[in-house]
Amino acid sequence: MDALLISTLFGLGLLFLFDALVRPQPRPDLLGWLRRTSPRAIGAAAGAAVAFGATGWPAAALAGGCLGAVVPGSISKAREERTRLERREAIAEISSRLRDAIRSGIGLADALARAAENAPRALRAHLRRFVSDSRVRGVPEAAQSFAQRMGDPSADLLASAVATSDRLGSRNLSDVLDALAEATTAQAAAVREARAHQTRNRMSARIVAAVPILLLFAIRRVNPSYLAPFGAPGGQAVLALGLALIWAGYAAMRRAARIEGRAR
C-alpha cells in the first residue's frame, strides 16, 4: 500500500513537472504591476506616516496605512463611474445628431463623419476611430470594435443599429436612433440621480466614521495624559478593535448605499 502511494505521488510529481516545463507562460508585466500598485503603496506609506506622527501609536499607523491604501482605488473608481456616465450621455447626443442628419437626407457614412467632428469629448476619440475603421474595414466590423472598446449597453445598441442599417438600408434607422436617444437620456438621468443619492449616503458614512477618530486626535492634542493607557499593549489592542469596528460600520454603510450594476 505504501509503495503504491509513493509511486502515485512520484508519478503526479513528474506529471506536474512536465506540465510546468512545456506549458507556455505569459511574460510578467512588471511595469503594469508597478503602475497598479504604486499609488496604493504611496498612499499606505503616507497614511501610516501621518497617523503615527500625530499619535505615536502603532495601531493608528496601521489604520492610517490601510486607509491610505484604499483612497487611490476609491478615487479611480469614482473617476471611472463619472467617465462611464459621460460616455452614456454622449451616446445619447450622438444618436440624436445621427437621427437628425439621416432625416435630412444625409447618408450614413457622411452622418457619422459629421458627428465625429464635433462629438462630445468623452466620445470624440472613439467615434473618430470608428469612422476611420469603417473606411478601411467596413461599417459592421468597425461598429463591433467600437462596441467592444466602449463596454456600454448603449454603445452596443448604437453599433448594432448602425451595422444593421449598413447591411439592410437606413429606412428605419432614424426611428431606432430616436428611441435609443430617448432611452439613453432617460437612463443617464436616472443614473445621475441615483449617483447623487449615493454620494450623499457616502458622505454621511464618512462623517459618522470620521467623528470618533477626529475626537480621538483632538483629545490626544489637548490632553495627552488622558489617553496614556492606549500606549500600553493592551490599550493598543483595544484601540485596534475600536478602529476595526469603525471601519466595519463604514463599510456596511457604503455597501447599503451601493448601486448594483456594471457597464455591461
N, C-alpha and C positions, 0 to 999 in steps of 0.2 A: 504493500500500500504506500509506504514511504517512497519507494523507488518510482512508483507511478506518479505520485505528486511532484517529486523532484524533476522527473523528466517532462512533465506537463509544464511546470513553471519555466524550465530551461527552454522548451520549445516556444512558449509565449514570449520569452525574453528575446530569442532570436528573431521571432516574427516582428516584434515592435522595433528592434534594432534595424532590421531590413526596411521596414516601412519608413522609419525616420531618415534613412540614408537615401532612399530613392524618391520619396515624395518631394515635389518642388515646394520650397518655402518662399513666401513673399519677403522681399527685402524690407528690413525695418526702416520706417520713415522717422529717422531721428530728429530731423528738422521740424517735421509736423508735430511730433510728440513734444518737443520743447516749446513750440508755439502754443500748444494747447495747455501745457502745464505751467508755463512761466507766469501768467497772470495770477493763477491760484497760489503759486509758491510765493510770489512777491506780496500778494495780499495777506497770506498767512503770516509771513515774517513781519510785515508792518503792523498787523493787528496784535500779534504777540508782543512786539516791542512796545507798542503804545500801552497795552494793558499792564504789562509788567513794570514799565516805567512809572505808571500812575499809581499802582498799588503795591508792587513788590511781591505779589502773590503768584506762585506757580499755577494755581488753579485759574486765576484770572488771565494769565498769559496763555494757557491752553484754550480757554474760551475765546479770547481775542484772536488767537490763531485760527480757530475753526470759523469764526465769523468772517475774518479777512479772506479765508479761502473760498467762502460761499459767495461773497459780494460780486467778484468778477463774473461768475456764472449767471447770477441774477440779472446783472446789467446786460449781459449778452442776450439772455433770453428775452428780456423786455424789448431790446432793440430788434430782435428777430420778429417778435409779435407785431411791433409797430410797422416794420417793413412789410410784413405779410398783409396787414390791413391796408396799407397804402397801395400795394400792388392790386388788391382786390378792387379798391375804388378806381384805380387807373384802368383796370379791365372794363369796368362799367362805362367809364368815359370813352374808351376806345371803341367799345361796342356801339355806343351812341353815334360816334363820328362815322364809323363804317356804315351804319344804317342810313344816316343822312346822305353820305356820299353815294351809296348804291341807289337810293331812291331818286337822287338827282340825275341818274343815268351814267355814272362813272363805273368803269369796270372794277373787278375785284382787285387786280394787281395794282392799278393806279390808286384805288382807295386805300390799300394797305400802305403804299409808299407815302401817300399824303398824311396818313395817320401817324406814320413813324417819324415824320419830320418834326412834328410839334407834340409828340407824345409826352405824357407826364414823366417826370424824372424817374419815378420808381419802375417804369416800364420801358423807357426810351431805348436803352441798350438792347434789351431782349427783343423788342419789336423790330428794331433796325436789323438785328441779326436774322430775325425771321424773314424779313424782306430780302436780304441778301442771300439767304439759303434757298428761298423759293425760286430765285432766278437761276440758281445753279442746280439744285436737286429736285425742284418741283414743289408745289404748294403742299401736297399731302405729307411728304417727308419732313418738310420744314415745319409744318404745323405740329407734327408728332414730337420733334425735337424741342419746339417751343414749349409744349405742354410739360415735357419732362423737366426742362430747366426751371419752369415756374413752380411746379409742385403744388398747384392750387386747383380745386374743382372748377372754379370759374374759368381758369385758363384752359382746362380740359374741354369744357363746353365750347369756348370760343374757337379753339383749334379744331375741334370736331366739326363745328358748323362751317368753318372756312374750308376745310378739306373736303367735306361733302359737297359744298357748293361748287368747288373747283371741278369735281368729278361729274356732278349731275346738273349743274347750272345754278344760277343765283336767283331763281324766280321767287323763292320764299325766304331767301336769306335775310332780307330786311326785317321780316316779321320775327324770325328767330333771334336776330340781334336785338330787336326791340324788347322781346321777352327776357333775353339774357341781361340786358342793361337794367331793366326794372328789377329783376330778381336779385342781381348782384348788388345794386344800390341799396335795396331794402335789407339784404343780408349784412352788408357792410355797416349800415346804420345800426342794426341790431347788435352786431358785434362790438361796435364802438360804445354803445350804451352799456352793454354788459361789462366791457373793459373799464368803463368809468366806475361802475358799482364795485368791481373787483379792486380797483385802485383805492377806493375809499375804505373797503374792508381790510386791505393790506396795510394801509396807513394806520387804521385803528389797532391792528395787531402789533405793528411796530411800536406804537405809543405805549400799549399795555406792557409789552416786553421791555421797553427801554426805561420806564419809570422806576422799577426797583433797582436796576443797575445804576442809573444816574443818581438815585438816592444814596446808594452804597458809596459811590465815588464822592458825593458831597460830604457824607459823614466822615469818610476817610480823609478828606481835605480839611474839614473843620475840627474834628476831634479824633485824631488817630488812635488815641488810647482806648476809645470806646470799642473799637474793632480789633483790639490787640489779640483776643482769643482766636481770631481767624488766622493768625500767623502760626499757630501750632499745627501739627499734622492732623489732629482731629478736626480742628477748625477748617483746615483746607478741604478735608473730605466733606464736611457739611456744606461748605461754600460750593464745591463742585457739584454736589447733589442739588443744591438750590438752583445753580445755573443750568443744570441739565433739565430740571423741571420747567424753568422759564423757557428754554429752547423747545421742549416738548409742547408746551402750551402754544407757543408762537407757531410751530409747525402745524399743530392741529387747526388753529385759526386760519392759516394760509390754505390748508387743504380744504377747509369748509368753503372758502371763497374762490376756489379754483374753478375755472371754466373748462369743462371737458371738451375734447375735440382736438384734432390735428389738422395739419394743412390738407391732408387727403384722407 
